[in-house]
Amino acid sequence: MTTQTLTRLSIFPLAGALLFPRMHLPLHIFEPRYRALVSDAMARDRMIAMIQPRGRGDTPPLYSVGCVGHVSQVEALEDGCYNIVLEGRS
């Protein structure tokens, strides 16, 4: 019998932004829902999944392949926004 561990992972569906293993992706986070996503990831494990949306709107379907990134740098700004750098994990 195999024991599996479930991990909660924040998903950032940002059209046009690709993250690959060992790649660094700088992002300016300004939308309230994504500021909350970054805050949540920082309180847990600093991990965020980047997955391309398949359409437009608030909850578009997502492609089945993405990349998990580790927040390697974070700058919390006075207005509640963030500047972060995601480092793609392999």
N, C-alpha and C positions, 0 to 999 in steps of 0.2 A: 504494500500500500504506500502510495506517495503522498507526502504532506505538502500542500501548497500554501503559500503565504500570499494574501491579497494586499495590494498596495494601492492607496488612493493616489490618483495622479490628476493634476490640473491640466485641462486641454485648452490650448490657445489656437483657435481656428483663424489664422491670419492669412488672408488671400495674398499671394505673391511673395510671401516670406518663407524661404526654405531653410531648413536646418539639417545639416549632415553631420555624421560622427566627426569629432575633432574640429569642427568648424566653430567660429565665434560669430554670434549674431547680436549686434547692438540694437536695442529697442528702447523707444521712449513710450512709456505706458501712461496714457492720459484718460482713457475712458473709465468711468467708475467701476464697471463690471470687471475690467481687466486689472484695475488697481487692487480690487478685492482679491482677484486670483493671485496676483503677485504676493500680496500680504499673507494669504493663506499658505502659499508655497514656502514663503520665508519662515513661517511658524512651524512648518513640518520638516521637509527634507530638501528644500531649494530646487525641486525638480518640476519642470513644466514640459508637457508634450506639445510639439508644434505639428499640426495636421492641417492640410489644405481643405478648405470647404469646397463642396461640389456645386455651390450656387450662392445666391445672395439672401439677405434677410437675417433676422435675429438668431434663428436656429436652423441653418442649412445642413443638409446631410454632409458627412465627412468622408474623405477617401479613407481606405482601410489601412494605409501605410503612412507612418509619420516618424518623427525622431524625438527622443526624450533628451531634454537639455537640462543642464545644471546651471543655476544662477551663480556664475563665477564672480560677478561684480554687481553691486547694487548701490544706487545713490537715491535716497529718499529726498524729494524736493519739498520745499515749504508749502506748496499748493496741493500736496497729496499725490502728485505724480511721481513716477519712478523713471530713472534711467538705469537699465540693466544690460548685462551681457550674458547671453545664454551660450554655454559650451556644449556642443552635441556629444552625446555619449555613444559608445559603440557597443 
